[in-house]
Protein backbone atom coordinates (compact mmCIF):
# COMPACT_ATOMS: atom_id res chain seq x y z
CA UNK A 1 0.00 0.00 0.00
CA UNK A 2 1.36 3.39 -1.00
CA UNK A 3 1.64 5.78 1.93
CA UNK A 4 1.12 9.55 1.52
CA UNK A 5 1.61 12.60 3.70
CA UNK A 6 -1.36 14.86 4.42
CA UNK A 7 -1.28 18.35 5.91
CA UNK A 8 -4.30 19.68 7.84
CA UNK A 9 -5.29 23.18 8.93
CA UNK A 10 -7.54 23.32 11.97
CA UNK A 11 -8.16 25.52 14.98
CA UNK A 12 -5.67 24.96 17.79
CA UNK A 13 -8.51 23.81 20.06
CA UNK A 14 -9.35 21.02 17.59
CA UNK A 15 -5.71 19.94 17.52
CA UNK A 16 -5.66 19.76 21.32
CA UNK A 17 -8.84 17.65 21.28
CA UNK A 18 -7.37 15.41 18.56
CA UNK A 19 -4.28 14.82 20.71
CA UNK A 20 -6.46 14.11 23.78
CA UNK A 21 -8.44 11.54 21.79
CA UNK A 22 -5.26 9.88 20.52
CA UNK A 23 -4.01 9.49 24.10
CA UNK A 24 -7.41 8.33 25.37
CA UNK A 25 -7.57 5.67 22.65
CA UNK A 26 -3.99 4.60 23.31
CA UNK A 27 -3.00 5.22 19.69
CA UNK A 28 0.61 6.00 18.84
CA UNK A 29 -0.03 7.83 15.57
CA UNK A 30 -2.37 10.46 14.20
CA UNK A 31 -3.09 8.13 11.28
CA UNK A 32 -4.66 5.62 13.68
CA UNK A 33 -7.08 8.28 14.94
CA UNK A 34 -7.98 9.32 11.38
CA UNK A 35 -8.49 5.68 10.33
CA UNK A 36 -10.83 5.12 13.29
CA UNK A 37 -12.76 8.32 12.52
CA UNK A 38 -13.06 7.34 8.83
CA UNK A 39 -14.39 3.91 9.75
CA UNK A 40 -17.05 5.38 12.05
CA UNK A 41 -18.07 8.07 9.53
CA UNK A 42 -18.21 5.48 6.75
CA UNK A 43 -20.45 3.24 8.88
CA UNK A 44 -22.76 6.13 9.81
CA UNK A 45 -23.14 7.24 6.20
CA UNK A 46 -23.85 3.71 4.99
CA UNK A 47 -26.77 3.02 7.33
CA UNK A 48 -29.99 2.16 5.55
CA UNK A 49 -32.68 4.81 5.11
CA UNK A 50 -35.09 4.85 8.02
CA UNK A 51 -32.37 4.09 10.61
CA UNK A 52 -30.71 6.45 13.03
CA UNK A 53 -27.35 6.13 14.75
CA UNK A 54 -27.80 6.65 18.48
CA UNK A 55 -26.39 6.09 21.95
CA UNK A 56 -28.87 4.09 24.03
CA UNK A 57 -28.83 3.72 27.81
CA UNK A 58 -28.52 0.17 29.20
CA UNK A 59 -32.25 -0.06 29.90
CA UNK A 60 -33.07 1.05 26.37
CA UNK A 61 -35.37 3.74 27.74
CA UNK A 62 -33.49 6.82 26.54
CA UNK A 63 -31.37 7.54 23.52
CA UNK A 64 -29.45 10.38 21.92
CA UNK A 65 -29.38 10.42 18.13
CA UNK A 66 -26.19 11.33 16.32
CA UNK A 67 -26.65 14.31 14.02
CA UNK A 68 -23.90 15.40 11.65
CA UNK A 69 -24.22 17.87 8.79
CA UNK A 70 -23.12 15.45 6.06
CA UNK A 71 -25.37 12.55 7.03
CA UNK A 72 -28.39 14.05 5.25
CA UNK A 73 -26.37 14.93 2.16
CA UNK A 74 -24.73 11.56 1.44
CA UNK A 75 -26.49 8.40 0.38
CA UNK A 76 -24.62 5.15 1.29
CA UNK A 77 -21.48 4.88 -0.81
CA UNK A 78 -20.20 1.34 -0.11
CA UNK A 79 -16.85 2.78 0.96
CA UNK A 80 -14.09 0.54 2.31
CA UNK A 81 -13.45 0.05 6.02
CA UNK A 82 -10.48 2.31 6.82
CA UNK A 83 -9.70 0.98 10.31
CA UNK A 84 -6.32 -0.81 10.54
N, C-alpha and C positions, 0 to 999 in steps of 0.2 A: 504494500500500500504506500503510495506516495504521500509524504508528509509536507505540509505547507505552513507558513508562518502567517498569522493574522494579527493585525493591529486594530485595537478598539479605542474609541473615544467615548468616555462616559463621565458623568459627574463623580467627583471624588467620593461622595457619600455612597454611590453605587459600588465603587471599587472596594471601599471598606466593607460593605455588606457581602460582596463577592468573596473577599478574603475570609470573613467570618464563616461563611457557608462552607468554604473549602476546608477550614479547620474543623468545623462541626462534623462534616462528613468523613473526616480523616483522609481526605485526598491529598496527594503530594503535588499534583499539577493542576494548573488552570484548565487544561484540556479535559481532565476528568470531570470537572464541574460542568463545563460546556456540554460534554457528551451526555451527562445525566440530564441536564436541562433540555437538550434536544430530544432525548428519548421521551421525557414526560410531555413536552409540547407536541411531539408527533402523535403520541397516544391520545392526548386530549382532542386534537384536530381530526383524528380518524374515528372518533366515536360515531355510532350510527345516529341518524336524525331521530329526534324524540327522546334522546338520553341526555342526562346532565352529568357532569363530573362534580362530585360533592364529597365533603368530609361528613361522616355520620357518627354520632355518639354511639357508645357500646350498646345501648338499649334500642337504638334505631328510632328514637323518638324525635330527635332534632338533627337537622343537617344544615350545612352551609354550602351553597353552590359556588363553584369556581366560575368567575366571570373574567374573561380576558378580551381585549378589543378585537383580536384577530379571529377568535373562535366563530364569530358570526359571518366573517368574510370568506373563510376557507372551507371548502367541501372536502371531505376525506381524500387524501392524495396517495395512499399506499406507499408512504415513504419508508425507507429502511430504518431499523432500530439502530441508533447511534451509540448506545451504551456499550462500552468495552471494559 
